[in-house]
């Protein structure tokens, strides 16, 4: 019985998240009320409040679910064969930063980033930062894998290269969600150019063990 109750509880939660995402997408996060989400999901407002105290809590849950999908796709990239460094890095970048059809909108991400930055000690910021850290760790794992497979020089520092890659992708993503008229194809093409530049630089510089020249890398977005 306990297992059944937990499954029913999780199903109700998923229905609430689905209703929230649908309304946030169709009407805009700013203009949707919790009571409307409850009605859309087929529950009373009191039931929804038992799961999510604020609209921001719902937003976080929707975005964490999107992050989790990215981690799932990222794990497939990490577990699969890598034919070359650039293709593998581009694939992992798409896992985490590509726009997902029927997924969170740019407006939703803007509200999330604002909440993350304006209340750094909040539960929202803690969970959001945890997701960003997990993205970084997947980049680190991928760089280690590419080194082991001979696709990157052994002298490359996985932590430093991962920092360049995910920081560059995050900056590009922030710029993308900031503009209502941003073109997804142009955003992806820019990310691929930057990834290519970072990989080329790592190969050409090949710093000696115990040192790193990655800190001197200047990334040109053009």
C-alpha positions as CSV (number, residue, x, y, z in Angstrom):
1,X,0.0,0.0,0.0
2,X,2.8,2.4,0.8
3,X,4.3,1.8,-2.6
4,X,0.9,2.5,-4.3
5,X,0.5,5.7,-2.3
6,X,3.9,6.9,-3.3
7,X,3.2,6.2,-7.0
8,X,-0.1,8.0,-6.8
9,X,1.6,11.0,-5.1
10,X,4.3,11.1,-7.8
11,X,1.7,10.8,-10.5
12,X,-0.2,13.8,-9.1
13,X,3.0,15.8,-8.9
14,X,3.8,15.0,-12.5
15,X,0.3,16.1,-13.6
16,X,0.8,19.4,-11.7
17,X,4.2,19.9,-13.4
18,X,2.7,19.2,-16.8
19,X,-0.1,21.7,-16.2
20,X,2.3,24.3,-15.0
21,X,4.6,24.0,-18.0
22,X,1.6,24.1,-20.3
23,X,0.2,27.3,-18.8
24,X,3.6,28.9,-18.4
25,X,4.3,28.3,-22.1
26,X,0.9,29.4,-23.4
27,X,0.3,32.5,-21.2
28,X,3.6,33.4,-19.7
29,X,5.1,32.5,-16.3
30,X,4.4,36.0,-14.9
31,X,0.7,35.9,-15.6
32,X,-0.2,32.4,-14.3
33,X,-1.6,31.9,-10.8
34,X,-1.2,28.8,-8.7
35,X,-5.0,28.4,-8.5
36,X,-5.2,28.2,-12.3
37,X,-2.5,25.5,-12.4
38,X,-4.4,23.5,-9.9
39,X,-7.6,23.8,-12.0
40,X,-5.7,22.8,-15.2
41,X,-4.3,19.8,-13.4
42,X,-7.7,18.8,-12.0
43,X,-6.9,19.3,-8.3
44,X,-8.0,21.7,-5.7
45,X,-5.8,24.6,-4.8
46,X,-5.2,23.1,-1.4
47,X,-3.9,19.9,-2.9
48,X,-1.5,21.8,-5.1
49,X,-0.3,23.9,-2.1
50,X,0.5,20.6,-0.4
51,X,3.1,20.0,-3.1
52,X,4.2,23.5,-4.0
53,X,4.0,26.4,-1.7
54,X,4.8,29.1,-4.3
55,X,4.8,29.5,-8.0
56,X,8.6,29.8,-7.8
57,X,8.7,26.3,-6.3
58,X,6.7,25.0,-9.3
59,X,9.1,26.8,-11.7
60,X,12.1,25.2,-10.0
61,X,10.5,21.7,-10.2
62,X,9.8,22.1,-13.9
63,X,13.3,23.3,-14.6
64,X,14.9,20.6,-12.5
65,X,12.9,18.1,-14.5
66,X,14.4,19.6,-17.7
67,X,17.9,19.5,-16.2
68,X,17.4,15.8,-15.4
69,X,16.5,15.1,-19.0
70,X,19.7,16.8,-20.0
71,X,21.7,14.6,-17.5
72,X,20.0,11.5,-18.9
73,X,21.0,12.5,-22.5
74,X,24.5,13.5,-21.3
75,X,25.0,10.1,-19.7
76,X,24.1,8.5,-23.0
77,X,26.8,10.6,-24.7
78,X,29.3,9.7,-22.0
79,X,28.5,6.0,-22.2
80,X,28.6,5.8,-26.0
81,X,31.5,5.7,-28.4
82,X,33.3,9.0,-29.2
83,X,34.6,9.3,-32.8
84,X,36.3,12.6,-32.2
85,X,36.5,15.3,-29.5
86,X,34.6,18.1,-31.2
87,X,31.5,15.9,-32.1
88,X,31.3,14.5,-28.6
89,X,31.6,18.0,-26.9
90,X,29.0,19.4,-29.3
91,X,26.7,16.6,-28.5
92,X,27.1,17.1,-24.7
93,X,26.5,20.8,-25.2
94,X,23.3,20.1,-27.0
95,X,22.1,17.8,-24.2
96,X,22.3,20.7,-21.8
97,X,21.8,23.9,-23.7
98,X,19.7,23.1,-26.8
99,X,16.1,24.3,-26.9
100,X,13.7,21.4,-26.2
101,X,10.4,21.4,-28.1
102,X,7.5,21.9,-25.6
103,X,10.1,22.6,-22.9
104,X,10.8,25.6,-20.7
105,X,10.6,29.0,-22.5
106,X,13.2,31.7,-22.5
107,X,11.0,33.7,-20.2
108,X,10.9,30.9,-17.7
109,X,14.7,30.6,-17.7
110,X,15.0,34.4,-17.3
111,X,12.9,34.3,-14.1
112,X,14.9,31.3,-12.9
113,X,18.2,33.0,-13.4
114,X,17.0,36.1,-11.7
115,X,15.8,34.1,-8.7
116,X,19.1,32.2,-8.6
117,X,21.2,35.3,-8.6
118,X,19.1,37.5,-6.4
119,X,18.6,35.0,-3.5
120,X,21.9,33.0,-3.4
121,X,21.1,31.3,-0.1
122,X,17.6,30.2,-1.0
123,X,16.6,26.6,-1.7
124,X,15.9,27.6,-5.2
125,X,19.5,28.8,-5.7
126,X,20.9,25.7,-3.9
127,X,19.1,23.3,-6.3
128,X,19.8,25.4,-9.4
129,X,23.5,25.5,-8.5
130,X,23.6,21.8,-7.9
131,X,22.3,21.3,-11.5
132,X,25.0,23.6,-12.9
133,X,27.6,21.7,-10.9
134,X,26.4,18.4,-12.3
135,X,26.6,19.8,-15.9
136,X,30.2,20.7,-15.1
137,X,31.0,17.2,-13.8
138,X,29.6,15.7,-17.0
139,X,32.0,17.9,-19.0
140,X,34.9,16.8,-16.8
141,X,34.0,13.1,-17.3
142,X,33.8,13.7,-21.1
143,X,37.2,15.3,-21.2
144,X,38.7,12.5,-19.3
145,X,37.1,10.0,-21.6
146,X,38.4,11.8,-24.7
147,X,41.9,11.9,-23.2
148,X,41.7,8.1,-22.5
149,X,40.5,7.4,-26.0
150,X,43.3,9.5,-27.5
151,X,41.1,12.3,-28.9
152,X,42.7,15.0,-26.7
153,X,46.3,15.5,-25.5
154,X,47.2,13.9,-22.2
155,X,48.4,17.2,-20.9
156,X,45.0,18.8,-21.0
157,X,43.5,19.5,-17.5
158,X,39.9,18.1,-17.5
159,X,38.7,20.5,-14.8
160,X,40.1,23.6,-16.6
161,X,38.9,22.6,-20.0
162,X,35.4,21.7,-18.7
163,X,35.3,25.1,-17.0
164,X,36.0,26.8,-20.3
165,X,33.4,24.7,-22.1
166,X,30.5,25.0,-19.7
167,X,31.2,28.6,-18.9
168,X,31.2,29.5,-22.6
169,X,28.0,27.6,-23.1
170,X,26.3,29.2,-20.1
171,X,27.3,32.7,-21.3
172,X,25.9,31.9,-24.7
173,X,22.7,30.5,-23.2
174,X,22.2,33.6,-21.1
175,X,22.5,35.8,-24.2
176,X,20.2,33.5,-26.1
177,X,17.3,33.7,-23.5
178,X,17.8,37.4,-23.1
179,X,16.7,38.1,-26.6
180,X,13.1,37.4,-27.6
181,X,14.0,37.2,-31.3
182,X,17.1,35.0,-30.7
183,X,17.6,32.3,-33.4
184,X,18.2,28.8,-32.0
185,X,20.1,27.7,-35.1
186,X,22.5,30.6,-34.8
187,X,22.9,30.0,-31.1
188,X,23.9,26.3,-31.7
189,X,26.2,27.3,-34.5
190,X,28.0,29.8,-32.3
191,X,28.4,27.2,-29.5
192,X,29.9,24.7,-32.0
193,X,32.3,27.4,-33.3
194,X,33.4,28.1,-29.7
195,X,33.8,24.5,-28.8
196,X,35.9,23.9,-32.0
197,X,38.1,26.9,-31.0
198,X,38.6,25.6,-27.5
199,X,39.5,22.0,-28.7
200,X,41.9,23.4,-31.4
201,X,43.6,25.6,-28.9
202,X,44.0,22.7,-26.4
203,X,45.6,20.5,-29.1
204,X,47.9,23.2,-30.4
205,X,49.1,24.5,-27.0
206,X,49.6,21.0,-25.4
207,X,50.9,22.4,-22.0
208,X,53.5,20.3,-20.2
209,X,52.4,18.2,-17.2
210,X,52.1,20.2,-14.1
211,X,51.3,23.4,-16.0
212,X,48.4,24.7,-18.1
213,X,48.0,27.3,-20.7
214,X,44.2,27.1,-20.8
215,X,44.1,30.1,-18.5
216,X,45.4,32.2,-21.4
217,X,42.6,31.2,-23.8
218,X,40.6,34.1,-25.2
219,X,37.3,32.9,-26.7
220,X,36.2,35.0,-29.7
221,X,32.4,34.5,-30.2
222,X,32.6,35.6,-33.8
